[in-house]
Amino acid sequence: MNKKIKKNEIIIGKIGKTLGIRGWLKINSFFKIKENIFDFKIWKVKKNNYKSIINIEKWKKHYKKIIIKIKNINNINEAKILTNCNILIHEKQILKKNYFIINKIINYKVINIKEKYIGKIIKLINTKKNTILVIQKYKKTKKKLIPFINNKIIKKINHKKKQIKVDWED
């Protein structure tokens, strides 16, 4: 396991508790569509500043959770070592697939389609239907709430400029 964590690696999920005696593990995907985590076949796992590469052998839904079987992990004791590990990939992989981690947009500037500055994202609120962007222009001004509805309200996300263009009046 390597000691250093690279800046350009991002966390896409977390490994949870074991399930059964054959080495299956629960995972928490940080994607809005949880199964998108499996678009990336090789994961790096990190725990206490150490990391290792793992290969997913199988995955399936188990009630409302997702569980995985990792290659060469065949019992509960081997699997327990990975409990609470963060799942990482290189951020270029995310951008290639045109995905992004919703939490990564905190502090992005928000402008409307007329190029008027609305504020910056200070927080996200998850509801059953949508994620809500909490936007504030200046520290002591009121907060605005804008639903994250891609292609309808959210028009463009520019990761290089850390900016989001929205169809929203100020």
C-alpha positions in Angstrom: 0.0 0.0 0.0 1.2 3.5 -0.9 1.4 6.1 1.8 0.5 9.3 -0.2 -2.9 10.3 -1.3 -2.9 12.2 -4.6 -4.7 15.6 -5.0 -6.5 14.5 -8.2 -8.1 11.4 -6.6 -11.7 11.8 -5.4 -13.9 9.8 -3.1 -16.8 8.2 -4.9 -18.1 6.0 -2.1 -17.4 4.2 1.1 -17.2 0.5 2.1 -19.5 -0.4 4.9 -20.1 -3.5 7.0 -19.6 -7.1 6.0 -22.5 -9.2 5.0 -22.3 -13.0 5.5 -19.3 -15.2 6.0 -18.1 -15.3 2.3 -16.6 -11.8 2.2 -19.4 -9.6 0.8 -19.4 -6.0 1.8 -22.1 -3.2 1.8 -21.1 0.0 0.0 -22.4 3.5 0.0 -22.1 5.1 -3.4 -21.9 8.9 -3.5 -23.5 9.1 -7.0 -27.0 10.3 -7.4 -27.7 7.1 -9.4 -26.0 4.7 -7.0 -25.2 2.1 -9.6 -23.0 4.5 -11.5 -20.2 3.6 -9.1 -19.8 0.4 -11.1 -18.9 2.2 -14.3 -15.4 2.3 -12.8 -14.1 -1.3 -12.6 -10.9 -0.7 -10.6 -11.1 1.2 -7.3 -8.5 2.4 -4.9 -9.5 2.1 -1.3 -8.1 4.4 1.4 -8.0 4.1 5.1 -5.7 5.9 7.6 -3.6 7.5 4.8 -2.9 4.1 3.1 -4.4 2.9 -0.1 -4.7 -0.2 -2.2 -6.3 -1.2 -5.5 -9.2 -3.6 -5.5 -11.1 -5.4 -8.3 -14.8 -6.0 -8.0 -15.8 -9.6 -8.8 -19.6 -9.2 -8.4 -22.1 -6.7 -7.1 -25.8 -6.8 -6.5 -28.7 -5.1 -4.8 -29.5 -6.4 -1.4 -32.8 -4.9 -0.2 -32.2 -1.1 -0.5 -28.4 -1.5 -0.2 -25.7 -2.4 -2.7 -23.3 -5.2 -1.8 -20.0 -6.2 -3.5 -17.7 -9.2 -3.7 -14.0 -8.3 -4.1 -11.7 -10.6 -6.0 -9.5 -12.6 -3.6 -11.5 -11.7 -0.5 -13.3 -14.9 0.4 -14.2 -14.7 4.1 -15.5 -12.3 6.7 -12.1 -11.7 8.3 -10.5 -10.6 5.1 -13.5 -8.4 4.3 -13.5 -6.7 7.7 -10.1 -5.1 6.9 -11.9 -3.0 4.2 -14.7 -1.8 6.4 -15.0 2.0 6.5 -12.5 2.5 3.6 -13.1 5.3 1.2 -13.4 4.4 -2.5 -11.3 6.6 -4.7 -10.7 7.0 -8.4 -8.8 9.6 -10.5 -11.0 12.6 -11.2 -10.2 12.4 -14.9 -12.2 9.1 -15.0 -15.3 11.0 -13.7 -15.0 13.8 -16.2 -14.4 11.3 -19.1 -17.8 9.8 -18.3 -19.3 13.3 -17.9 -20.2 12.4 -14.2 -19.4 14.4 -11.2 -19.8 14.0 -7.5 -22.5 16.3 -6.3 -20.6 17.3 -3.2 -17.7 18.6 -5.3 -19.7 21.6 -6.5 -19.7 23.3 -3.1 -18.1 26.7 -3.4 -18.8 26.8 -7.2 -20.0 30.2 -8.4 -23.5 30.4 -9.8 -24.5 32.6 -12.7 -27.7 32.8 -14.6 -28.1 32.6 -18.4 -27.7 36.4 -18.6 -24.3 36.0 -17.0 -25.4 37.7 -13.8 -23.7 36.5 -10.6 -26.2 34.9 -8.2 -23.8 33.7 -5.5 -21.8 30.6 -4.5 -23.0 27.2 -3.4 -22.5 26.9 0.4 -24.5 23.7 1.0 -26.6 21.0 -0.6 -29.9 19.7 0.7 -31.0 16.2 -0.5 -34.7 15.7 -0.8 -36.6 12.6 -2.1 -37.1 14.3 -5.5 -34.0 16.6 -6.0 -30.9 18.0 -4.6 -31.3 21.6 -3.6 -28.4 24.1 -4.0 -28.1 26.6 -1.1 -26.6 29.7 -2.6 -25.5 32.9 -0.8 -24.2 36.0 -2.5 -22.5 37.7 0.5 -22.0 36.4 4.0 -24.9 38.4 5.6 -27.3 38.2 2.7 -30.3 35.8 2.4 -29.8 32.4 1.0 -31.4 31.3 -2.2 -32.6 27.7 -2.8 -32.3 26.4 -6.4 -33.3 22.8 -7.3 -30.7 20.8 -9.1 -32.6 19.8 -12.2 -30.1 19.0 -15.0 -30.9 20.4 -18.5 -33.9 22.3 -17.1 -32.6 24.7 -14.4 -28.9 23.6 -14.4 -27.7 24.6 -17.9 -24.0 24.1 -17.7 -21.4 23.0 -15.2 -17.8 24.2 -15.8 -15.4 22.3 -13.5 -12.4 24.3 -14.7 -14.0 27.6 -13.8 -15.8 26.1 -10.8 -19.0 27.7 -12.1 -22.6 26.6 -12.8 -24.9 28.4 -15.2 -28.6 28.2 -14.3 -31.9 29.3 -15.8 -33.0 31.3 -12.8 -33.8 34.9 -12.1 -32.0 36.6 -9.3 
